[in-house]
Amino acid sequence: MARGTVERGRGSRLRLADAIASAIEMIRAQKLKSFFSLLGIVIGVTSLVAVISIVAGMDRYVREDFAAKVFGVNTFTLRRRSAVVFSRPDDETIRAWRRRPRLRVEDYRYLRDQVRLPVIMAAESSDMTAIRYASRVAPGVQIVAADADYFRIRAYEIEKGRAFTQMEADLGRPVVVVGSEIADKLLEGKDPIGQPIYFGGTRFTVIGVVKSQGKLFGLSLDKFVVAPWTSAASRIVNLPRLLDAITVKAAGPEEMQDAMGEVEALMRSRRHLRPSEPNNFGIDTSAGILDAWAKISKILYAALPGLVGISLVVSGIVIMNIMLISVAERTREIGIRRSVGARRRDILAQFLLEAGALSGFGGAIGILLGVAIAKTIEATTPLPAAVSPLSIVAGLLLGCGVGVASGLYPAWHAAKLDPIDALRQET
């Protein structure tokens, strides 16, 4: 018989502390079965908390950092095709993309002259290549060929030196602004301003350094070089008179929508597209990234029930069996409690609370493990994590809920026992 189960608050009322004490006694008495029942709940709640924490962290990261760093605020980018693709395109789609005309310098100049709304516009092309300073070489550096407004659109803060001017961009001067990683690692120990660097067989002079932008999913955002779009850099990263993108920045969200509509209409007119024909160019915005991420996060959240459900169902079955065994072993105790005034609902509440307390232990352990796993993933991988109170509350309620649901039948069975028959039961 579990200790302390008869003398409970006036002999008939059940206190939560008594239920917890009975649950602890049950765990001690049936260690192996309790372990397996708690294991299922621990696995389920751990998975729940860890996945919610990772997805919530990713959600915050995408909304606050990723979209702003990649696309900029109130900014959209015109490309040959959208750079944001989250599903594998079919062969016909790929062939249609290849048939699209490339963006040209003439397109940029046309838009710059025709757009009537107050916007900032920049032409850009980019590619990855190695750069050299003296005997040191930095591989895999992003080379960007752009005009002077590129710095305003990206909101780059110049830490040393200056950005190149529009006149330097139009004249194609061999000057560059470098990311902080290039300045720190390639030009280490020297004042970067005025230093010569080489890429594509051409000499460029460093005139500025951009303040560190940090990392994005573990990848450095500071390993880049920006050169005037009419300099030799444009021939290194692209074919003559071709562009990778035209980026436009508006004053605010509403102005951005108006500017995007105007640019789209101008490009359709320039390419002589009929109203029934789709665009043969792509427009990327941070809103597109957020919409795509919202769809992905919904899929991840939708998969959670299946992820945790199996372990919780198995755990619930084990808890039910343990509680049925407990009812059988404590039949005489139930009869004594009934004989001193305990009602059926008191017996029902006793076993439900014991089942809830038992599974609550598993839920608490699962929460701790889930938080630990989420923080470990955040510390050792590029994936961020955000442990929300919602995931903790959900984990605890889920753990206790499984126990209560699993204990319903055993508790009902205990409450229906006839007190006289129960007292005749030998322990």
Beta strands, then each sheet from edge to edge (+ up, - down):
strand 1: 75-79
strand 2: 103-104
strand 3: 120-133
strand 4: 136-146
strand 5: 158-161
strand 6: 175-178
strand 7: 196-199
strand 8: 202-210
strand 9: 215-216
strand 10: 219-220
strand 11: 224-228
strand 12: 242-243
strand 13: 245-249
strand 14: 282-285
sheet 1: 5+ 8- 6- 11+ 4+ 3- 13+ 1- 14+
sheet 2: 2+ 12-
sheet 3: 5+ 8- 7+
sheet 4: 9+ 10-
end
